[in-house]
Amino acid sequence: MNEAIILAGGFGTRLRSVVSDVPKPMAPVAGRPFLCHLLDNLKTEGYTHVVLATGYLHEKVEDYFGNKYDGLKIDYAVEREPLGTGGAIVNGLQHCTCEKVTVLNGDTFFKINHSKLIAVCDEKKAPLTIALRHVEDSGRYGSVECDDEGRIIAFREKDDQGQPGYINGGIYRLDRHLLNRFPLGQQFSFEKEVLQHDYRAQRFYGVRFDGYFIDIGIPEDYERAQEELRLR
């Protein structure tokens, strides 16, 4: 079984001007909830079980998808209070049985070869691999630097410089034991307290992909996704 967790509990604060009645990952894109595009892609990539880590308006997600979507088994890890990205992953892992799980941001569509991401994680015996995407302006996201072997050596903060670089594409392959030190129900940021905190001591690897990438977190890109994902 190949399992994935989608972080689908976002409030969508920056999208409130265009979407206000559903969680951000349920925002309609090209005629369907954005989550449908993510789930379709995961099925194509060979996943069989997906955990939706939900919170805000979680009932709307459950009412739409139920426990099965086009052959995918769907479970829900509901936050009763905000847990941050890290706490949401720990919560989601309670519904997973595999030692290694793929985690995706629920507001980003990134077309990658998941088999490659998984293979690098296995070959390097790495606790974590991250899908990286080159962009012309990394300032909005912050950039990630790797050595010649692909091991991550630096996370650069967001800035206003607008330099080209590789960014964290919001897809991770991780060993569940990486998060053992965090108790269930603890609120924490996966990006700050795991990625940026542990990369010097742990062997984290970046895997570069050049597939289609869009983050619907701001209204301009949300509108752009309407046409672009309709064509995919």
C-alpha positions in Angstrom: 0.0 0.0 0.0 1.2 3.5 -0.8 -0.1 6.1 1.6 -0.3 9.9 1.4 -1.4 12.6 3.8 -2.8 15.9 2.3 -2.7 18.9 4.6 -6.2 20.2 4.0 -7.0 22.2 7.1 -6.1 25.7 5.8 -8.2 28.7 6.6 -7.5 30.3 3.2 -7.2 33.8 4.8 -5.7 35.3 1.6 -8.4 33.8 -0.5 -11.3 35.1 1.5 -12.0 37.8 -1.1 -12.8 35.1 -3.7 -13.6 32.0 -1.6 -15.2 32.3 1.8 -17.6 29.3 2.3 -15.3 26.3 2.0 -11.8 25.3 3.3 -9.0 26.5 0.9 -8.3 23.0 -0.6 -12.1 22.7 -1.4 -12.0 26.0 -3.4 -13.5 25.3 -6.9 -10.8 25.2 -9.6 -11.7 24.3 -13.2 -15.2 23.2 -12.1 -14.2 20.9 -9.3 -12.7 21.2 -5.7 -9.0 21.7 -5.9 -8.6 18.5 -3.8 -10.0 16.5 -6.7 -7.0 17.5 -8.9 -4.6 16.3 -6.1 -6.4 13.1 -5.6 -6.6 12.3 -9.3 -2.9 12.7 -9.6 -2.2 10.6 -6.5 -4.3 7.8 -8.0 -2.4 8.0 -11.3 0.9 7.8 -9.3 -0.2 4.5 -7.7 -1.4 5.6 -4.2 -4.2 3.6 -2.7 -4.9 5.3 0.7 -5.1 9.0 1.3 -5.6 10.7 4.7 -7.1 14.2 4.6 -5.8 16.2 7.5 -8.7 18.6 8.0 -9.8 21.3 10.4 -11.7 24.4 9.4 -15.1 23.4 7.9 -14.0 19.8 7.8 -17.6 18.6 7.4 -17.7 20.1 3.9 -14.7 17.9 2.9 -16.3 14.7 4.4 -19.7 15.4 2.9 -18.1 15.7 -0.6 -15.7 12.8 -0.6 -16.9 10.3 1.9 -14.6 7.4 2.5 -13.8 6.5 -1.1 -12.8 8.6 -4.2 -12.5 6.9 -7.6 -11.0 3.8 -5.9 -8.9 5.6 -3.4 -9.5 4.8 0.3 -10.1 8.1 2.1 -9.7 8.7 5.9 -9.9 11.9 7.9 -7.6 13.2 10.6 -9.6 16.1 12.0 -8.0 18.9 14.1 -10.3 20.1 16.8 -8.0 23.0 17.3 -5.2 24.3 15.0 -2.1 22.0 15.2 0.1 23.7 12.6 1.6 21.7 9.7 3.6 19.5 12.0 0.8 18.6 14.4 -1.4 17.9 11.4 1.1 15.4 10.0 1.4 13.6 13.4 -2.4 13.5 13.6 -2.6 12.1 10.0 0.0 9.4 10.7 -2.4 7.9 13.3 -4.4 6.7 10.3 -1.4 5.3 8.3 0.2 1.9 8.6 3.3 2.3 6.4 6.7 3.3 7.8 7.2 5.8 5.1 4.4 8.2 3.9 4.1 11.0 1.3 2.9 14.3 2.6 1.4 17.1 0.4 0.3 20.6 0.9 -3.4 20.9 0.1 -3.1 24.2 -1.6 -0.4 23.3 -4.1 -0.5 21.2 -7.3 3.0 20.0 -8.3 3.3 17.4 -11.1 6.2 15.1 -10.1 7.3 11.6 -10.6 6.4 10.2 -7.2 8.3 6.9 -7.9 11.5 9.0 -8.2 10.9 10.8 -4.9 10.3 7.5 -3.2 13.3 5.8 -4.8 15.7 8.6 -3.6 14.3 8.3 -0.1 14.9 4.6 -0.1 18.3 4.6 -1.8 19.7 7.3 0.4 18.1 5.7 3.5 17.0 9.2 4.2 14.4 10.1 6.8 13.1 12.8 4.5 13.1 13.8 0.8 11.6 17.0 -0.6 10.4 17.7 -4.1 12.0 20.9 -5.3 10.9 23.2 -8.1 13.0 25.9 -9.8 11.3 29.3 -10.0 12.4 32.7 -11.3 11.4 34.5 -8.1 12.1 32.4 -5.0 11.4 35.4 -2.7 7.8 34.5 -2.1 8.7 31.0 -0.8 12.3 31.0 0.3 14.9 28.8 -1.4 16.5 25.4 -0.7 20.2 24.6 -1.4 21.7 21.2 -1.9 25.2 19.8 -2.3 26.3 17.7 -5.3 24.8 14.6 -3.7 21.4 16.3 -3.3 21.7 16.6 0.4 20.1 19.8 1.7 22.6 22.2 3.1 20.6 25.4 3.6 17.1 26.8 3.8 17.0 30.5 2.8 14.3 32.7 4.2 11.7 34.5 2.1 12.9 37.9 0.9 12.2 40.7 -1.6 15.2 40.0 -3.8 13.3 38.0 -6.3 16.2 35.7 -7.2 15.9 32.5 -9.3 16.2 29.4 -7.2 14.9 26.0 -6.1 11.9 26.1 -3.7 10.3 23.6 -1.4 7.5 22.3 -3.7 5.3 21.1 -0.8 5.6 17.4 -1.3 7.6 15.2 1.2 8.5 11.6 1.5 9.2 10.9 5.2 9.9 8.2 7.7 7.3 8.4 10.4 9.9 7.9 13.1 11.3 11.4 12.2 8.4 12.9 14.2 8.5 10.5 17.2 9.6 13.3 19.5 6.4 15.2 19.0 3.4 14.0 21.0 -0.1 13.7 19.4 -2.0 16.9 19.8 1.1 19.2 20.0 1.0 22.3 17.8 4.1 22.9 15.8 5.4 24.0 12.4 6.9 21.2 10.3 8.8 23.7 8.2 10.5 25.5 11.2 10.8 22.8 13.8 11.7 19.8 11.6 13.0 21.0 8.2 14.9 24.1 9.3 15.8 22.8 12.7 17.0 19.3 11.8 18.6 19.4 8.4 22.2 19.8 9.7 21.9 16.7 11.9 19.7 14.7 9.6 20.3 13.6 6.0 17.5 15.4 4.2 17.6 15.3 0.4 16.1 17.5 -2.2 14.9 16.0 -5.5 14.5 18.4 -8.4 11.5 18.3 -10.7 10.4 20.6 -13.5 6.7 19.6 -13.7 3.7 21.9 -13.6 3.5 23.9 -10.3 0.9 26.2 -8.9 0.1 27.4 -5.4 -3.5 28.7 -5.1 -2.8 30.5 -1.9 -3.2 34.0 -3.3 -6.1 35.3 -5.5 -4.0 35.9 -8.6 -2.7 32.4 -8.8 -6.1 31.0 -7.8 -7.5 32.7 -10.9 -4.7 31.4 -13.1 -5.3 27.9 -11.9 -8.8 28.0 -13.3 -7.7 27.9 -16.9 -4.4 26.0 -16.5 -5.8 23.0 -14.6 -8.8 22.9 -17.0 -6.3 22.0 -19.7 -4.7 19.2 -17.7 
